[in-house]
Amino acid sequence: MTGAKTRIAVLVSGGGTNLQALVDAQSRGEIPHGEIVLVVSNKAGAYALTRAEKAGIPGVVVEKKKGEQQDFEDRLSAILQEYRVDMIVLAGFLAILSGDFTARWPRRILNIHPSLIPSFCGEGFYGLRVHQAALDYGVKVTGATVHYVNEIPDGGEIIAQKAVDILPGDTPEILQRRVMEQAEWILLPRATELAAKELTERSTQQ
Ligand code: GAR
């Protein structure tokens, strides 16, 4: 990897607006230390795969059937190796990765979560459920967090956070959109560049 860009795989499960934010930032030259070389979806037919195709990035499906964590991670690892991936970005990726898997990628997996961690995070908190929980609690400020991934769900070191106001009349859908526009789509490309830069520097020091 010496002197080269950090090779990034983006893992997705759904619509892929965060993937789009990364692709757009890359084409504006805002991720100079990284290159998205692969998109992996655990769901066949995810719109994120169409976004990858439109951007000319290889997209593959690695499905996870109930109770086959090891087999799923073996297939995922094989494809990551095939594309010589250095760093993984979880962008709305809703399958759990085991502690064994994350331990093999220290400070090399990033995740975006749609709240200000440590609020409304951990097991069972994903997508609209996170925003529903924030509204149910009655907090007036929420936001998004990008963090490194370790064996604790949403428990790895925080890289970046941004606060977003909750407004009267918000529904989970309205709030989700505001958090994406005002926080997620800005934070994720920035944090990806920071982490990619750190990795290129680490590899040139070796
Ligand atoms: C995003 O809001 C992301 O933060 C969230 O899923 C959505 C995916 O949207 N991730 C989680 O909840 C992870 N715990 P997208 O497919 O349009 O990027």
Residues whose N, C-alpha, C, O or C-beta is under 5 A from the ligand:
A	BS01	GAR	G14 G15 G16 T17 N18 L19 A91 G92 F93 I112 H113 P114 F125 Y126 G127
